[in-house]
Amino acid sequence: MRAFFASDLPVGEALRTEGAAYGEVYSVFPDDVKQRSKWPGDTRAAITPFLAAKALGADSFKWLLSGDDDTVFFTDNVIKLLAPLDHNLPYILSDALWFYNHSSPDFVHFHPHPMAPRCLPCDHDDPTADGSKAPFAAPRGCPCTPALLCESDDGHRFNKTTCELLSNGKLYGVGRFFNIHGGSGVILSSGLMRQIPYKTFRQCLKKLPGRALGGDAMFSRCLWQLGFATTDPGLFSHGSLMVTQRSVSGCTAATENLASTMGS
């Protein structure tokens, strides 16, 4: 088992030594000096997966599980979910997406959102297996990209103009944008992490305009700018399978070929 923790506070040598025996790695990333989001630690929350890949090595794991300090991953179910997927593809896996559609009073601000653009897995056999049975017609993503999602939209909910604004960085945290719900957790493939170096993602975070709605919004926005979009693993392709849960105790775990991260 391996786990990576990012904190704003110095980590003592005793904790590092004890944690190393259990496959735990600790890192320090300070709060934002000039707050850019709801919480001063939001940049840390956004960068933690890339800190983990840098520390552990993106070639040393197949899948990286990232969540908040109250996210619990059920790793047996995670392994079942990931078994048919190719970790060499740049996957961002989540079925809990916020969607901010201010033009529609019925679908303004919640998750999981049926209109949130997303792909289905590359080799998905059943196009109805997107568990939301969403108004957005999810394409197969091999890989899933912003361009693919924009081309697949029917022009009513996530239209070309919006896509152009997003790509140009002119729409951020307002209007029609969507992001992963960080507390529900996200699973990232090593194929994705190999394509996005830490320095590249860090620079993207620094250049984000305006004020974000949270670390998960910053994380999702930079992935979009760098050319990667989210895949919904599909509810019905695996039956009833709980992968994550919010918990007051707050822990994450990893098994062989899995690495987990937690930003606090």
C-alpha positions as CSV (number, residue, x, y, z in Angstrom):
1,M,0.0,0.0,0.0
2,R,1.2,3.5,-0.8
3,A,-0.3,6.9,0.1
4,F,0.7,10.5,-0.4
5,F,-0.3,13.3,1.9
6,A,0.1,17.1,1.2
7,S,-0.1,19.5,4.2
8,D,0.5,23.1,4.8
9,L,2.3,22.3,8.1
10,P,5.9,21.0,8.5
11,V,6.0,17.2,8.8
12,G,8.3,15.9,11.5
13,E,11.0,13.3,10.9
14,A,9.3,10.9,13.2
15,L,6.1,10.9,11.2
16,R,8.0,10.5,8.0
17,T,10.0,7.6,9.3
18,E,6.9,5.8,10.8
19,G,4.9,6.5,7.6
20,A,7.5,5.1,5.3
21,A,7.1,1.7,6.9
22,Y,3.5,1.8,5.8
23,G,4.1,3.1,2.3
24,E,3.2,6.7,3.3
25,V,4.9,9.8,1.8
26,Y,4.4,13.3,3.2
27,S,4.9,16.6,1.5
28,V,4.5,20.3,2.4
29,F,2.8,22.7,0.1
30,P,2.0,26.1,1.7
31,D,-1.4,27.9,1.6
32,D,-1.8,30.6,-1.0
33,V,-0.3,33.9,0.2
34,K,-2.9,35.7,-1.9
35,Q,-6.1,33.7,-1.6
36,R,-7.4,32.8,-5.1
37,S,-10.3,30.6,-4.1
38,K,-12.8,29.8,-1.3
39,W,-10.1,28.3,0.9
40,P,-6.4,29.2,1.2
41,G,-5.4,25.5,0.6
42,D,-7.2,25.2,-2.7
43,T,-4.1,25.4,-4.8
44,R,-2.6,22.6,-2.7
45,A,-5.8,20.5,-3.2
46,A,-5.5,21.0,-7.0
47,I,-1.8,20.2,-7.3
48,T,-1.7,17.2,-4.9
49,P,-2.1,14.4,-7.5
50,F,0.9,15.9,-9.4
51,L,3.0,16.2,-6.3
52,A,2.2,12.6,-5.7
53,A,3.2,11.5,-9.3
54,K,6.4,13.5,-8.9
55,A,7.3,11.9,-5.6
56,L,6.3,8.4,-6.4
57,G,7.1,8.3,-10.1
58,A,4.3,8.1,-12.7
59,D,5.7,4.8,-14.0
60,S,5.5,3.2,-10.5
61,F,1.7,2.8,-10.4
62,K,-1.2,2.2,-12.8
63,W,-3.9,4.3,-11.1
64,L,-3.9,7.2,-8.7
65,L,-6.8,7.8,-6.4
66,S,-7.2,11.4,-5.3
67,G,-9.7,12.7,-2.7
68,D,-10.2,15.1,0.2
69,D,-9.4,14.3,3.8
70,D,-12.9,12.8,4.3
71,T,-12.9,10.7,1.2
72,V,-12.9,6.9,1.7
73,F,-12.0,4.6,-1.3
74,F,-13.4,1.0,-1.2
75,T,-10.3,-0.4,-3.0
76,D,-11.8,-3.9,-3.8
77,N,-14.5,-2.2,-5.7
78,V,-12.0,0.3,-7.3
79,I,-10.1,-2.7,-8.6
80,K,-13.2,-4.2,-10.1
81,L,-14.1,-0.9,-11.7
82,L,-10.7,-0.4,-13.3
83,A,-10.1,-4.0,-14.4
84,P,-11.4,-3.5,-18.0
85,L,-9.7,-0.1,-18.5
86,D,-6.3,0.6,-20.0
87,H,-4.2,2.6,-17.6
88,N,-2.0,3.8,-20.4
89,L,-4.9,5.9,-21.8
90,P,-5.2,9.4,-20.1
91,Y,-8.3,8.7,-18.0
92,I,-9.9,11.1,-15.5
93,L,-12.6,9.0,-13.9
94,S,-15.6,10.5,-12.0
95,D,-19.4,10.3,-12.1
96,A,-19.8,13.3,-9.7
97,L,-19.6,16.4,-11.8
98,W,-20.7,19.9,-10.8
99,F,-22.3,21.9,-13.6
100,Y,-22.9,25.6,-13.6
101,N,-25.6,26.4,-16.1
102,H,-26.8,29.8,-15.2
103,S,-29.0,30.0,-18.3
104,S,-31.2,27.2,-17.0
105,P,-33.0,27.8,-13.6
106,D,-33.7,24.1,-13.2
107,F,-30.1,23.0,-13.5
108,V,-28.0,25.7,-11.8
109,H,-25.6,24.3,-9.3
110,F,-25.5,20.7,-8.1
111,H,-23.8,17.3,-8.6
112,P,-24.0,14.8,-10.1
113,H,-25.4,16.9,-12.9
114,P,-27.2,15.1,-15.9
115,M,-26.1,17.9,-18.3
116,A,-22.4,17.9,-17.4
117,P,-20.3,16.9,-20.5
118,R,-18.4,13.7,-20.0
119,C,-17.2,10.7,-22.0
120,L,-17.8,7.0,-21.6
121,P,-14.9,4.6,-21.4
122,C,-13.0,3.8,-24.6
123,D,-14.3,0.3,-25.1
124,H,-17.8,0.8,-23.6
125,D,-20.3,-1.5,-25.3
126,D,-23.5,0.1,-24.1
127,P,-24.0,3.8,-24.8
128,T,-26.9,3.9,-22.3
129,A,-24.7,2.7,-19.5
130,D,-23.8,6.3,-18.5
131,G,-25.7,6.0,-15.2
132,S,-27.3,9.4,-15.4
133,K,-29.0,8.7,-18.7
134,A,-28.1,12.3,-19.2
135,P,-29.4,14.8,-21.7
136,F,-25.7,15.1,-22.7
137,A,-25.0,12.3,-25.2
138,A,-21.7,11.0,-23.9
139,P,-19.3,9.8,-26.6
140,R,-16.6,7.1,-26.2
141,G,-13.4,8.8,-25.2
142,C,-10.2,7.2,-26.6
143,P,-9.1,9.6,-25.1
144,C,-11.7,12.0,-23.7
145,T,-10.8,15.5,-24.8
146,P,-12.5,18.9,-24.7
147,A,-12.6,18.9,-28.5
148,L,-14.5,15.6,-28.5
149,L,-17.0,16.8,-26.0
150,C,-17.6,20.0,-27.8
151,E,-18.1,18.2,-31.1
152,S,-20.5,15.7,-29.5
153,D,-22.8,18.3,-27.9
154,D,-26.2,18.9,-29.5
155,G,-25.6,22.7,-29.3
156,H,-28.1,23.4,-26.7
157,R,-26.4,22.8,-23.4
158,F,-22.7,23.1,-23.9
159,N,-22.4,24.8,-27.3
160,K,-19.6,25.9,-29.5
161,T,-19.4,29.4,-28.1
162,T,-19.0,28.1,-24.6
163,C,-16.3,25.7,-25.7
164,E,-14.4,28.5,-27.4
165,L,-14.6,30.6,-24.3
166,L,-13.4,27.8,-22.1
167,S,-10.5,27.0,-24.4
168,N,-9.5,30.7,-24.5
169,G,-9.6,30.9,-20.7
170,K,-12.3,33.6,-20.8
171,L,-14.9,31.6,-18.8
172,Y,-13.9,30.5,-15.4
173,G,-16.2,29.7,-12.5
174,V,-19.1,31.5,-14.0
175,G,-21.7,30.8,-16.7
176,R,-21.5,27.3,-18.1
177,F,-18.6,25.4,-16.6
178,F,-18.3,22.1,-14.9
179,N,-15.8,20.5,-12.6
180,I,-15.2,17.3,-10.7
181,H,-16.6,17.1,-7.2
182,G,-13.3,16.7,-5.2
183,G,-14.9,15.3,-2.1
184,S,-16.3,12.4,-4.1
185,G,-12.8,11.5,-5.3
186,V,-11.3,11.1,-8.7
187,I,-9.2,8.3,-10.3
188,L,-6.4,9.3,-12.6
189,S,-4.5,6.9,-14.9
190,S,-0.7,6.8,-15.1
191,G,-1.2,7.4,-18.8
192,L,-2.6,10.9,-17.9
193,M,0.1,11.6,-15.3
194,R,2.9,10.8,-17.7
195,Q,1.5,13.3,-20.2
196,I,1.2,16.2,-17.7
197,P,4.5,17.1,-15.9
198,Y,4.3,18.7,-12.5
199,K,5.8,22.0,-13.8
200,T,3.2,22.2,-16.6
201,F,0.3,21.8,-14.2
202,R,1.8,24.2,-11.7
203,Q,2.2,26.9,-14.4
204,C,-1.4,26.4,-15.5
205,L,-2.7,26.9,-11.9
206,K,-0.6,30.1,-11.6
207,K,-2.1,31.5,-14.8
208,L,-5.8,30.8,-14.1
209,P,-7.7,34.0,-14.3
210,G,-10.2,35.3,-11.7
211,R,-11.3,33.7,-8.5
212,A,-12.0,29.9,-8.4
213,L,-14.9,28.2,-6.7
214,G,-12.6,25.6,-5.1
215,G,-9.5,23.4,-5.5
216,D,-11.5,20.9,-7.5
217,A,-12.6,23.7,-9.9
218,M,-9.0,24.8,-10.4
219,F,-8.0,21.1,-10.9
220,S,-10.7,20.5,-13.5
221,R,-10.1,23.9,-15.3
222,C,-6.4,23.2,-15.8
223,L,-7.1,19.7,-17.1
224,W,-9.5,21.1,-19.6
225,Q,-7.0,23.8,-20.7
226,L,-4.3,21.1,-21.1
227,G,-6.6,19.1,-23.4
228,F,-8.1,16.4,-21.1
229,A,-11.7,15.8,-20.0
230,T,-13.6,13.6,-17.6
231,T,-14.8,10.0,-18.3
232,D,-17.9,8.7,-16.4
233,P,-17.1,5.0,-15.8
234,G,-20.9,4.2,-16.1
235,L,-23.2,3.0,-13.4
236,F,-24.8,0.0,-15.1
237,S,-21.6,-1.5,-16.6
238,H,-20.6,-2.6,-13.2
239,G,-24.0,-3.0,-11.5
240,S,-24.3,-1.6,-8.0
241,L,-20.7,-0.8,-7.1
242,M,-19.8,1.8,-4.4
243,V,-16.3,3.1,-5.0
244,T,-16.1,6.2,-2.7
245,Q,-17.8,7.6,0.4
246,R,-17.5,10.8,2.4
247,S,-16.5,10.1,6.0
248,V,-15.8,12.2,9.1
249,S,-12.8,10.1,9.9
250,G,-11.1,10.9,6.6
251,C,-8.8,8.3,5.2
252,T,-7.7,7.0,1.8
253,A,-6.0,3.7,0.9
254,A,-4.1,2.1,-1.9
255,T,-3.4,-1.4,-3.0
256,E,-0.9,-2.9,-5.4
257,N,-0.7,-0.9,-8.6
258,L,-2.7,1.9,-7.0
259,A,-1.5,5.1,-5.4
260,S,-3.6,7.4,-3.3
261,T,-3.3,11.1,-2.5
262,M,-4.9,13.4,0.0
263,G,-4.6,17.1,0.3
264,S,-5.4,18.8,3.7
